[in-house]
Amino acid sequence: MPPTPKGEKLSLAVKLAGIDEHWSPRVIAEMNDVQFKLVKLHGEFVWHTHDTTDETFLVVRGEMQVAYRDHEVTLREGEMVVIPRGVEHITRAADECHALIIEPRGVVNTGNARSDLTASNDVWV
């Protein structure tokens, strides 16, 4: 699916329909050096940090948790969280959850941790 040109509307539902894998963020738009990525989550991710940038999760559909070493935050549809740079965290979703991630271009989804869930960057849907 080609990128939607800037200045034109895009549908999150249509873009999400083009994503088949869990834990594989897909770019849907860019603004300056910031990417907007859709992701489908199910199960548990990996503990990791992003040393040089914050990252934002906005739940489009479903429910997810962001766990830190000392507490956990539950996000439901329409709720978001900004995870501070350098803070170790893990994301999880008991049932499939759809989220929008907002972060600078080039951020590796598993941060400082490498695993079989490390996704390729700059893959558009």
FISEMAR-880041 format. One record per atom (N, C-alpha, C): residue number from 1; chain; atom name; z negated, x, y negated. Coordinates in steps of 0.1 Angstrom, whole numbers, plus 5000, padded with zeros to 4 digits. Atoms other than C-alpha are relative to their C-alpha. Layout:
// FISEMAR-880041
  pos  unit  site     Z     X     Y
  NUM     A    CA     Z     X     Y
...
// end
This chain:
// FISEMAR-880041
  pos  unit  site     Z     X     Y
    1     A     N  5000  5009  5012
    1     A    CA  5000  5000  5000
    1     A     C  5000  5009  4988
    2     A     N  5000  4991  5012
    2     A    CA  5010  5016  4967
    2     A     C  4989  4997  4990
    3     A     N  5011  5003  5010
    3     A    CA  4984  5020  4939
    3     A     C  5005  4989  4990
    4     A     N  4998  5010  5011
    4     A    CA  4982  4991  4914
    4     A     C  5002  5008  4987
    5     A     N  4999  4993  5013
    5     A    CA  4996  5003  4881
    5     A     C  4989  4997  4990
    6     A     N  5010  5003  5010
    6     A    CA  4971  5007  4853
    6     A     C  5005  4989  4991
    7     A     N  4996  5011  5009
    7     A    CA  4971  4977  4830
    7     A     C  5003  4987  5008
    8     A     N  4997  5012  4992
    8     A    CA  4978  4953  4859
    8     A     C  4987  4997  5008
    9     A     N  5011  5004  4992
    9     A    CA  4952  4933  4878
    9     A     C  5002  5003  5014
   10     A     N  4999  4998  4985
   10     A    CA  4943  4940  4914
   10     A     C  4989  4991  5006
   11     A     N  5009  5009  4993
   11     A    CA  4925  4919  4940
   11     A     C  4992  5009  5010
   12     A     N  5009  4993  4990
   12     A    CA  4895  4934  4958
   12     A     C  5002  4994  5014
   13     A     N  4998  5006  4986
   13     A    CA  4901  4909  4987
   13     A     C  5013  5006  5006
   14     A     N  4988  4995  4995
   14     A    CA  4937  4921  4991
   14     A     C  4999  5015  5004
   15     A     N  5002  4986  4997
   15     A    CA  4927  4958  4989
   15     A     C  4991  5002  5012
   16     A     N  5009  4999  4988
   16     A    CA  4898  4952  5014
   16     A     C  5008  4997  5013
   17     A     N  4992  5004  4988
   17     A    CA  4923  4936  5038
   17     A     C  5008  5012  5005
   18     A     N  4993  4988  4996
   18     A    CA  4941  4969  5039
   18     A     C  4992  5011  5006
   19     A     N  5009  4990  4995
   19     A    CA  4911  4988  5051
   19     A     C  4995  4996  5014
   20     A     N  5004  5003  4986
   20     A    CA  4905  4989  5089
   20     A     C  4988  5007  5005
   21     A     N  5011  4992  4995
   21     A    CA  4879  5016  5093
   21     A     C  4987  4999  4992
   22     A     N  5013  4999  5007
   22     A    CA  4842  5017  5085
   22     A     C  4998  5014  4995
   23     A     N  5005  4987  5005
   23     A    CA  4828  5045  5064
   23     A     C  5012  5009  4995
   24     A     N  4988  4992  5005
   24     A    CA  4863  5055  5050
   24     A     C  5004  4994  4987
   25     A     N  4997  5005  5013
   25     A    CA  4863  5049  5013
   25     A     C  5015  5002  4996
   26     A     N  4986  5000  5005
   26     A    CA  4898  5041  4998
   26     A     C  5000  4998  4985
   27     A     N  4999  5001  5014
   27     A    CA  4907  5046  4962
   27     A     C  5008  4988  4996
   28     A     N  4992  5011  5005
   28     A    CA  4918  5015  4944
   28     A     C  5004  5001  4985
   29     A     N  4996  4998  5014
   29     A    CA  4919  5027  4908
   29     A     C  4993  5012  4995
   30     A     N  5006  4989  5007
   30     A    CA  4911  5056  4885
   30     A     C  4999  4997  4985
   31     A     N  5002  5000  5014
   31     A    CA  4897  5058  4850
   31     A     C  4996  5014  4995
   32     A     N  5002  4986  5003
   32     A    CA  4899  5093  4835
   32     A     C  4997  5007  5013
   33     A     N  5003  4993  4987
   33     A    CA  4882  5114  4862
   33     A     C  4991  4992  5010
   34     A     N  5009  5008  4991
   34     A    CA  4863  5085  4878
   34     A     C  5009  4992  5009
   35     A     N  4993  5008  4990
   35     A    CA  4875  5068  4910
   35     A     C  4992  4988  5004
   36     A     N  5006  5012  4995
   36     A    CA  4868  5033  4921
   36     A     C  5005  4999  5015
   37     A     N  4997  4999  4986
   37     A    CA  4867  5032  4959
   37     A     C  4994  4988  5007
   38     A     N  5006  5010  4992
   38     A    CA  4863  5003  4983
   38     A     C  4997  5006  5014
   39     A     N  5004  4995  4987
   39     A    CA  4845  5009  5016
   39     A     C  4994  4988  5008
   40     A     N  5007  5009  4991
   40     A    CA  4835  4988  5046
   40     A     C  4989  5008  5008
   41     A     N  5011  4994  4993
   41     A    CA  4801  4997  5060
   41     A     C  4995  4992  5012
   42     A     N  5006  5007  4988
   42     A    CA  4786  4989  5094
   42     A     C  4993  5010  5008
   43     A     N  5008  4990  4993
   43     A    CA  4758  5007  5111
   43     A     C  4993  5009  4990
   44     A     N  5007  4991  5008
   44     A    CA  4742  5038  5098
   44     A     C  5009  5012  4997
   45     A     N  4992  4988  5004
   45     A    CA  4758  5067  5078
   45     A     C  4992  5013  5003
   46     A     N  5007  4988  4998
   46     A    CA  4743  5102  5075
   46     A     C  4992  5003  4988
   47     A     N  5008  4995  5011
   47     A    CA  4715  5117  5054
   47     A     C  5008  5010  4992
   48     A     N  4993  4990  5008
   48     A    CA  4731  5136  5025
   48     A     C  4996  4999  4986
   49     A     N  5002  5000  5015
   49     A    CA  4730  5145  4988
   49     A     C  5013  5004  4994
   50     A     N  4989  4996  5008
   50     A    CA  4756  5149  4961
   50     A     C  4993  5008  4989
   51     A     N  5007  4991  5009
   51     A    CA  4743  5179  4941
   51     A     C  5004  5000  4986
   52     A     N  4995  4999  5013
   52     A    CA  4765  5176  4911
   52     A     C  5003  4987  4993
   53     A     N  4996  5012  5006
   53     A    CA  4770  5139  4905
   53     A     C  4992  4988  5005
   54     A     N  5005  5013  4996
   54     A    CA  4755  5104  4906
   54     A     C  5011  4993  5008
   55     A     N  4990  5010  4994
   55     A    CA  4772  5077  4927
   55     A     C  4994  4986  4999
   56     A     N  5004  5014  5002
   56     A    CA  4772  5040  4923
   56     A     C  5006  4992  5011
   57     A     N  4996  5010  4990
   57     A    CA  4774  5013  4950
   57     A     C  4998  4986  4994
   58     A     N  5001  5014  5004
   58     A    CA  4782  4977  4940
   58     A     C  5005  4991  5012
   59     A     N  4997  5008  4988
   59     A    CA  4781  4952  4969
   59     A     C  5009  4988  4996
   60     A     N  4990  5011  5002
   60     A    CA  4812  4929  4970
   60     A     C  4997  4989  5009
   61     A     N  5004  5010  4990
   61     A    CA  4802  4911  5002
   61     A     C  4991  5006  5010
   62     A     N  5010  4996  4990
   62     A    CA  4773  4913  5026
   62     A     C  4988  5006  4994
   63     A     N  5012  4994  5004
   63     A    CA  4742  4933  5024
   63     A     C  4999  5014  5006
   64     A     N  5001  4986  4996
   64     A    CA  4734  4970  5026
   64     A     C  4986  5006  4996
   65     A     N  5012  4993  5005
   65     A    CA  4704  4994  5023
   65     A     C  5004  5014  4996
   66     A     N  5000  4986  5004
   66     A    CA  4701  5026  5005
   66     A     C  4986  5005  5002
   67     A     N  5014  4995  4997
   67     A    CA  4672  5046  5020
   67     A     C  4999  5014  4994
   68     A     N  5004  4987  5005
   68     A    CA  4655  5075  5003
   68     A     C  4989  5005  5009
   69     A     N  5011  4995  4991
   69     A    CA  4629  5097  5020
   69     A     C  4987  4992  4998
   70     A     N  5013  5006  5003
   70     A    CA  4601  5077  5003
   70     A     C  5001  4984  4998
   71     A     N  4999  5015  5001
   71     A    CA  4615  5041  5000
   71     A     C  5015  4996  5003
   72     A     N  4987  5006  4997
   72     A    CA  4645  5018  5006
   72     A     C  5003  4989  4990
   73     A     N  4995  5011  5009
   73     A    CA  4666  4995  4984
   73     A     C  5010  4992  5007
   74     A     N  4990  5009  4994
   74     A    CA  4684  4965  4997
   74     A     C  5008  4994  4989
   75     A     N  4991  5005  5009
   75     A    CA  4715  4954  4979
   75     A     C  5008  4988  5006
   76     A     N  4993  5011  4996
   76     A    CA  4731  4920  4982
   76     A     C  5012  4998  4991
   77     A     N  4988  5002  5008
   77     A    CA  4764  4906  4969
   77     A     C  4997  4999  4985
   78     A     N  5002  5000  5014
   78     A    CA  4767  4913  4932
   78     A     C  4990  5009  4994
   79     A     N  5010  4990  5004
   79     A    CA  4740  4939  4931
   79     A     C  5005  5014  5002
   80     A     N  4995  4986  4999
   80     A    CA  4744  4976  4925
   80     A     C  4988  5010  4998
   81     A     N  5010  4989  5001
   81     A    CA  4725  5009  4925
   81     A     C  5007  5012  4996
   82     A     N  4995  4986  5004
   82     A    CA  4731  5043  4908
   82     A     C  4991  5009  5007
   83     A     N  5007  4990  4993
   83     A    CA  4720  5070  4932
   83     A     C  5000  5013  4992
   84     A     N  5000  4987  5008
   84     A    CA  4709  5101  4911
   84     A     C  5005  5012  5008
   85     A     N  4996  4988  4994
   85     A    CA  4725  5134  4918
   85     A     C  4988  5008  5005
   86     A     N  5010  4991  4994
   86     A    CA  4706  5157  4941
   86     A     C  4989  4992  5008
   87     A     N  5010  5008  4993
   87     A    CA  4686  5128  4957
   87     A     C  5006  4997  5014
   88     A     N  4996  5002  4986
   88     A    CA  4688  5127  4995
   88     A     C  4999  4985  5003
   89     A     N  5000  5014  4997
   89     A    CA  4698  5093  5008
   89     A     C  5009  4997  5012
   90     A     N  4992  5005  4989
   90     A    CA  4714  5073  5036
   90     A     C  5004  4986  4997
   91     A     N  4997  5015  5001
   91     A    CA  4733  5040  5036
   91     A     C  5002  4994  5013
   92     A     N  4999  5007  4987
   92     A    CA  4733  5014  5063
   92     A     C  5002  4986  4998
   93     A     N  4997  5014  5001
   93     A    CA  4744  4979  5070
   93     A     C  4999  4994  5014
   94     A     N  5001  5006  4986
   94     A    CA  4733  4958  5100
   94     A     C  5012  4992  5004
   95     A     N  4987  5007  4998
   95     A    CA  4764  4936  5096
   95     A     C  5010  5006  4990
   96     A     N  4990  4995  5009
   96     A    CA  4796  4945  5080
   96     A     C  4998  4997  4985
   97     A     N  5002  5001  5015
   97     A    CA  4793  4950  5042
   97     A     C  5012  5006  4993
   98     A     N  4989  4994  5008
   98     A    CA  4820  4956  5016
   98     A     C  4994  5004  4987
   99     A     N  5006  4995  5013
   99     A    CA  4811  4977  4986
   99     A     C  5011  5008  4992
  100     A     N  4993  4992  5009
  100     A    CA  4827  4993  4956
  100     A     C  4992  5012  4996
  101     A     N  5007  4988  5004
  101     A    CA  4818  5029  4950
  101     A     C  5007  5006  4988
  102     A     N  4995  4995  5012
  102     A    CA  4822  5044  4916
  102     A     C  4995  5015  4999
  103     A     N  5004  4986  5000
  103     A    CA  4822  5082  4914
  103     A     C  5011  5009  4995
  104     A     N  4989  4991  5005
  104     A    CA  4841  5112  4900
  104     A     C  5010  5004  5011
  105     A     N  4990  4996  4990
  105     A    CA  4873  5122  4917
  105     A     C  4996  5013  5007
  106     A     N  5003  4988  4992
  106     A    CA  4869  5147  4945
  106     A     C  4987  5000  5007
  107     A     N  5013  5000  4993
  107     A    CA  4834  5137  4957
  107     A     C  5002  4997  5015
  108     A     N  4999  5001  4985
  108     A    CA  4831  5141  4995
  108     A     C  4989  4989  5004
  109     A     N  5009  5012  4997
  109     A    CA  4815  5109  5010
  109     A     C  4988  5005  5007
  110     A     N  5012  4996  4994
  110     A    CA  4791  5129  5031
  110     A     C  4993  5011  4993
  111     A     N  5007  4990  5009
  111     A    CA  4781  5152  5002
  111     A     C  4998  5013  5007
  112     A     N  5003  4987  4995
  112     A    CA  4764  5183  5015
  112     A     C  5000  5001  5016
  113     A     N  5000  5001  4985
  113     A    CA  4765  5171  5052
  113     A     C  5014  4998  5005
  114     A     N  4987  5002  4993
  114     A    CA  4795  5175  5074
  114     A     C  4998  4993  5013
  115     A     N  5001  5007  4988
  115     A    CA  4800  5151  5102
  115     A     C  5013  4993  5004
  116     A     N  4988  5007  4996
  116     A    CA  4825  5130  5121
  116     A     C  5003  4988  4990
  117     A     N  4998  5010  5010
  117     A    CA  4821  5105  5092
  117     A     C  5005  5005  4987
  118     A     N  4994  4994  5012
  118     A    CA  4834  5129  5066
  118     A     C  5014  4995  4999
  119     A     N  4987  5006  5001
  119     A    CA  4864  5111  5052
  119     A     C  5009  5008  4991
  120     A     N  4990  4993  5009
  120     A    CA  4896  5125  5035
  120     A     C  4998  4994  4986
  121     A     N  5000  5004  5014
  121     A    CA  4896  5123  4997
  121     A     C  5013  4995  4996
  122     A     N  4988  5004  5007
  122     A    CA  4921  5106  4975
  122     A     C  5010  4992  5009
  123     A     N  4991  5009  4992
  123     A    CA  4934  5081  5001
  123     A     C  4999  4987  4993
  124     A     N  4999  5012  5007
  124     A    CA  4946  5051  4983
  124     A     C  5003  4988  5009
  125     A     N  4996  5012  4993
  125     A    CA  4949  5015  4995
  125     A     C  5005  4990  4990
// end
